[in-house]
Amino acid sequence: MKAKSVHRSSAPAKPPRPRLKDVARVAGVHVSTVSRALNDTTSHLITAEVRARIREVCDRLGYVPNQTAYSLRTNRTRTVGVVIPDITNPVFPPIIRGIEDGLFEHGYVAITVNTDGHEAREKLMIETLLARSVDGLIMANVRHADASISELARHSVEVVTVNRRVDDPAVPSVVNREDEGVRLMLSHLARLGHHRIAHIAGPQNTSTGRRRFECFRAALSEHGLSSAACPAVFAGAFNEAEGERCTCALLADRAGVTAILCANDRIAVGAIAELRRHGLDCPRDMSVTGFNDMPFVDRIDPPLTTIRVAQYAAGKSAATIMVERLTAAMPVEPRHELMPVELVVRASSAPPPTSPHLSSRPASR
């Protein structure tokens, strides 16, 4: 019996992907003109009218530049690694968004990694990013004496730090006006009548923790406050658990302290929780303040008095500096941007109690 032949209908072949020469043919220009018009570093050599015509043709044909070919030709991937110490910290998402938006405006994309503050993981993440040939690194995880960052810069890896900086002035940075923020908060507490203000300082191996502590000590004399009456304890991390631990240490021997100026908002949240566990009320028994104005600190009980920092703007500024360095024809001087800060007064700060407690009540855990 003769087998029946089976006819299968084949799907129509996809049209070939538009190429650079197709764009040039339709636009009526040379291929090199199209290449220059689509390259951020050379587009200024082409008139605005021709650039607009080429981009219109690209949109009409559905032309997408071949990034692999671009990378081979220019040794650039148009990607930038973003290294974050703690992705769960609400301070960083606005910074990351600013970086992404700033890079996107110039045709770059971000690849974000999280280190959890662990040096071994940080080293692995950086090596992974470099293996993927990122054009540069924007880092929010650096310690002030971070030899690895200077080493990257010496090996021609573009590095910009954000929210923190390293001691090496050759590494560009975007940080907040820490001194102004601390002075604003200390002035606020002093005006309320506080004379015994404790400081829970951040980790001293970070520029943020060290700088805010140094500014606190320096600003005491400006308000006639004694360092002996204004003790400091040092957190090992910028989180709630360390805020609790340090507050417990202060309560063990606080000698009439009536306010706690915390190095960041997460430490302040932990401080308020620890006061509550000791039967103390914020701000009736103790005022607590933060730094950063991270999302939702206006919704906690009590809403937190803090220093607002320009998180999104800092990220976007870091991206701008990175793109400037990647596209510059000649080496450029490192830029160090200082972002403005603002005092935000809420319900966690109030005048000191008339009879401050000298020892905490038993903790209820």
Legacy VTK file of the C-alpha trace (Angstrom):
# vtk DataFile Version 3.0
C-alpha trace
ASCII
DATASET POLYDATA
POINTS 365 float
0.000 0.000 0.000
1.382 3.311 -1.041
2.058 5.629 1.867
0.280 8.920 1.750
2.463 11.947 1.635
1.898 14.438 4.423
2.150 18.099 3.571
3.074 20.343 6.473
2.484 24.048 6.094
5.619 25.894 7.025
5.400 29.205 8.912
6.346 32.217 6.841
9.996 33.068 7.177
10.754 36.042 9.387
11.994 39.067 7.492
15.711 39.694 7.900
16.713 41.966 10.724
17.361 45.538 9.475
21.033 46.375 9.250
22.986 49.597 9.430
23.315 49.743 5.630
19.528 49.432 5.291
19.076 52.496 7.472
21.699 54.348 5.428
20.019 53.417 2.116
16.548 54.553 3.208
17.880 57.724 4.864
19.994 58.536 1.818
23.271 58.860 3.696
26.530 56.941 4.022
26.783 54.058 6.513
29.443 55.943 8.479
27.020 58.860 8.893
24.437 56.548 10.446
27.093 55.081 12.741
28.162 58.541 13.929
24.581 59.718 14.415
23.747 56.765 16.671
26.917 57.059 18.756
26.639 59.448 21.729
30.303 60.398 21.465
30.118 61.378 17.766
26.480 62.388 17.199
27.431 66.053 17.622
29.342 65.792 14.325
26.053 65.245 12.450
23.509 68.003 11.929
20.323 67.884 13.983
18.234 67.519 10.800
20.174 64.470 9.592
20.177 62.902 13.084
16.407 63.284 13.262
15.951 61.707 9.815
18.179 58.760 10.708
16.374 58.113 13.986
13.011 58.300 12.215
14.191 55.687 9.712
15.476 53.479 12.561
12.052 53.614 14.212
10.255 52.898 10.921
12.453 49.932 10.023
12.677 48.631 13.587
16.459 48.874 13.560
18.152 47.954 16.848
21.935 48.517 17.131
23.954 45.314 17.451
25.423 45.651 20.931
27.800 42.732 20.445
29.312 44.355 17.391
29.405 47.691 19.209
31.250 46.107 22.143
33.814 44.472 19.888
34.390 47.708 17.994
34.562 50.090 20.958
35.501 47.804 23.861
32.401 49.184 25.629
29.247 47.343 26.718
27.160 50.369 27.810
26.594 48.669 31.157
27.600 49.956 34.589
27.789 47.827 37.729
26.072 49.202 40.844
27.289 47.714 44.131
24.935 48.117 47.129
25.727 47.035 50.720
22.141 46.193 51.743
19.322 46.099 49.209
16.767 45.838 52.053
17.783 49.273 53.372
15.045 51.676 52.146
17.674 54.378 51.552
19.097 52.605 48.508
16.135 52.025 46.118
15.775 55.784 45.392
19.546 55.997 44.843
19.428 53.011 42.469
16.482 54.551 40.590
18.416 57.800 40.183
21.420 55.880 38.851
19.272 53.905 36.406
17.484 57.001 35.104
20.738 58.945 34.785
22.427 56.134 32.863
19.401 55.453 30.655
19.388 59.056 29.419
22.792 58.366 27.862
22.097 54.888 26.533
23.595 52.936 29.448
21.992 50.340 31.704
22.742 49.358 35.298
23.436 45.908 36.709
22.844 46.007 40.475
24.385 43.580 42.974
24.023 43.309 46.741
26.934 42.505 49.075
25.160 42.268 52.462
28.173 44.140 53.813
30.385 41.043 53.528
33.847 41.659 52.066
34.128 38.167 50.544
30.786 38.519 48.795
31.701 42.050 47.697
34.922 40.773 46.111
33.018 38.027 44.275
30.329 40.453 43.052
32.920 42.904 41.713
34.816 40.106 39.961
31.551 38.901 38.418
30.687 42.359 37.136
34.150 42.863 35.679
33.954 39.438 34.006
30.853 40.739 32.239
32.907 43.688 30.989
30.933 46.468 32.659
32.265 49.861 31.644
32.485 51.114 35.238
31.340 50.654 38.826
29.141 52.901 40.967
29.663 51.801 44.555
27.646 52.571 47.686
29.361 49.980 49.858
32.867 51.390 50.275
34.815 51.808 53.490
36.793 55.026 53.897
40.122 53.163 53.659
39.206 50.813 50.810
42.372 49.820 48.970
40.460 47.674 46.481
38.703 50.743 45.042
41.935 52.612 44.471
43.325 49.449 42.905
40.404 49.307 40.454
40.975 52.938 39.514
44.687 52.288 38.925
43.726 49.491 36.526
41.621 51.890 34.449
38.267 50.714 35.830
36.102 53.799 36.217
34.737 54.009 39.777
32.321 56.514 41.314
31.159 56.223 44.929
27.735 57.352 46.118
26.474 57.950 49.672
29.986 57.145 50.895
33.490 58.025 49.786
37.022 56.732 50.162
40.021 58.642 51.454
41.651 58.591 48.010
40.694 61.940 46.367
41.279 60.428 42.923
38.028 58.451 43.257
34.983 60.629 42.374
32.160 60.709 44.897
28.637 61.930 45.619
27.905 62.324 49.337
25.605 64.332 51.586
26.549 67.428 53.547
27.047 65.398 56.714
28.381 68.330 58.758
25.394 70.530 57.933
22.936 67.742 58.740
24.460 67.013 62.144
24.635 70.728 63.010
20.993 71.254 62.024
19.889 68.372 64.239
22.059 69.354 67.192
20.780 72.928 66.928
17.203 71.662 66.882
17.694 69.582 70.035
19.585 72.364 71.804
16.791 74.846 71.013
14.314 72.431 72.567
16.378 72.644 75.772
18.423 69.429 75.626
21.871 69.661 77.216
22.646 65.951 77.507
22.475 64.485 74.009
23.874 61.034 73.258
25.018 59.991 69.798
24.678 56.498 68.386
27.397 56.651 65.744
27.544 54.490 62.641
30.385 52.082 61.812
33.650 54.001 61.911
35.124 52.118 58.949
32.618 53.924 56.700
32.918 57.561 55.678
29.277 58.138 56.652
29.639 56.802 60.180
32.995 58.440 60.816
32.065 61.819 59.342
28.779 62.118 61.233
30.540 61.252 64.503
33.301 63.790 63.850
30.713 66.460 63.060
28.792 65.643 66.241
31.890 66.078 68.387
32.891 69.286 66.589
29.413 70.828 66.827
29.032 70.296 70.596
31.183 73.270 71.510
29.262 75.485 69.075
26.208 75.005 71.293
28.001 75.157 74.615
27.572 71.428 75.170
30.060 69.243 77.019
31.431 66.072 75.458
31.378 64.516 78.934
27.626 65.099 79.135
27.060 63.970 75.548
28.377 60.401 75.254
28.718 58.378 72.066
28.301 54.666 71.457
29.256 52.977 68.221
27.030 50.755 66.128
28.583 47.927 64.155
26.031 48.354 61.352
23.393 50.816 60.188
20.408 48.712 61.279
17.673 48.390 63.884
19.365 45.627 65.880
22.400 47.825 66.477
20.127 50.707 67.423
18.571 48.474 70.076
21.922 47.255 71.381
23.449 50.723 71.612
20.364 52.188 73.272
20.432 49.411 75.854
24.060 50.320 76.577
23.123 53.995 76.982
20.272 53.156 79.325
22.616 51.171 81.545
24.489 54.364 82.399
22.891 57.377 80.745
23.316 59.898 83.583
20.383 62.091 82.640
20.627 61.890 78.850
17.389 63.263 77.379
17.933 62.871 73.642
19.612 60.428 71.248
20.945 61.684 67.930
21.223 58.584 65.731
23.527 58.175 62.728
20.669 56.993 60.520
16.944 56.263 60.565
17.197 52.486 60.990
19.307 52.939 64.119
16.703 55.435 65.369
13.864 52.957 64.775
15.751 50.411 66.873
16.404 53.024 69.569
12.697 53.854 69.887
11.820 50.156 70.116
14.404 49.615 72.862
13.131 52.603 74.858
9.648 51.145 74.675
10.872 47.777 75.931
12.358 49.604 78.929
9.039 51.286 79.660
10.201 54.677 78.360
8.219 56.853 76.004
9.557 58.751 72.995
9.534 61.728 73.123
8.095 62.236 76.629
11.029 60.532 78.369
13.589 60.655 75.563
13.779 62.365 72.171
15.191 60.338 69.280
16.299 61.622 65.881
17.550 60.009 62.687
19.333 60.834 59.463
18.307 60.145 55.812
14.467 60.443 55.942
14.005 56.984 54.482
10.507 56.029 53.247
7.816 55.492 55.904
9.613 57.051 58.884
6.793 59.598 58.843
4.369 56.686 59.475
6.027 55.074 62.493
5.003 55.823 66.100
6.108 58.469 66.766
6.899 59.936 63.329
10.659 60.437 63.193
12.469 63.765 63.284
15.319 63.344 60.836
17.597 64.866 58.209
16.303 64.539 54.663
18.925 63.718 52.043
18.591 63.910 48.252
18.695 60.161 47.572
17.386 60.099 43.985
19.389 63.188 43.024
22.553 61.644 44.491
22.100 58.534 42.351
21.483 60.569 39.223
24.520 62.744 39.927
26.688 59.636 40.318
25.421 58.367 36.953
26.193 61.723 35.309
29.751 61.708 36.648
30.227 58.127 35.444
29.008 58.894 31.912
31.213 62.002 31.756
34.247 59.902 32.607
33.342 57.116 30.182
32.764 59.448 27.236
35.523 62.016 27.812
38.171 62.141 25.105
40.802 63.050 27.699
41.152 62.182 31.418
39.007 64.451 33.597
39.554 65.693 37.118
37.616 63.694 39.757
34.434 65.427 40.857
33.224 65.348 44.475
29.571 66.379 44.720
28.034 67.450 48.040
24.266 67.010 48.141
22.031 69.372 50.174
20.265 68.227 53.343
17.164 69.443 55.174
15.907 69.221 58.763
12.485 67.548 58.996
10.871 68.001 62.426
8.271 65.444 63.478
6.913 64.069 66.742
9.931 62.049 67.977
11.640 65.188 69.330
10.270 67.390 72.101
11.541 69.443 75.079
13.294 67.332 77.739
11.315 66.042 80.725
11.503 68.210 83.819
12.827 65.251 85.838
14.753 62.939 83.516
15.050 59.323 84.586
18.531 58.389 85.737
18.036 54.672 85.245
15.762 52.672 83.006
12.826 50.664 84.171
13.039 46.882 83.945
12.907 45.700 80.374
9.798 43.806 79.340
10.841 41.377 76.619
LINES 1 366
365 0 1 2 3 4 5 6 7 8 9 10 11 12 13 14 15 16 17 18 19 20 21 22 23 24 25 26 27 28 29 30 31 32 33 34 35 36 37 38 39 40 41 42 43 44 45 46 47 48 49 50 51 52 53 54 55 56 57 58 59 60 61 62 63 64 65 66 67 68 69 70 71 72 73 74 75 76 77 78 79 80 81 82 83 84 85 86 87 88 89 90 91 92 93 94 95 96 97 98 99 100 101 102 103 104 105 106 107 108 109 110 111 112 113 114 115 116 117 118 119 120 121 122 123 124 125 126 127 128 129 130 131 132 133 134 135 136 137 138 139 140 141 142 143 144 145 146 147 148 149 150 151 152 153 154 155 156 157 158 159 160 161 162 163 164 165 166 167 168 169 170 171 172 173 174 175 176 177 178 179 180 181 182 183 184 185 186 187 188 189 190 191 192 193 194 195 196 197 198 199 200 201 202 203 204 205 206 207 208 209 210 211 212 213 214 215 216 217 218 219 220 221 222 223 224 225 226 227 228 229 230 231 232 233 234 235 236 237 238 239 240 241 242 243 244 245 246 247 248 249 250 251 252 253 254 255 256 257 258 259 260 261 262 263 264 265 266 267 268 269 270 271 272 273 274 275 276 277 278 279 280 281 282 283 284 285 286 287 288 289 290 291 292 293 294 295 296 297 298 299 300 301 302 303 304 305 306 307 308 309 310 311 312 313 314 315 316 317 318 319 320 321 322 323 324 325 326 327 328 329 330 331 332 333 334 335 336 337 338 339 340 341 342 343 344 345 346 347 348 349 350 351 352 353 354 355 356 357 358 359 360 361 362 363 364
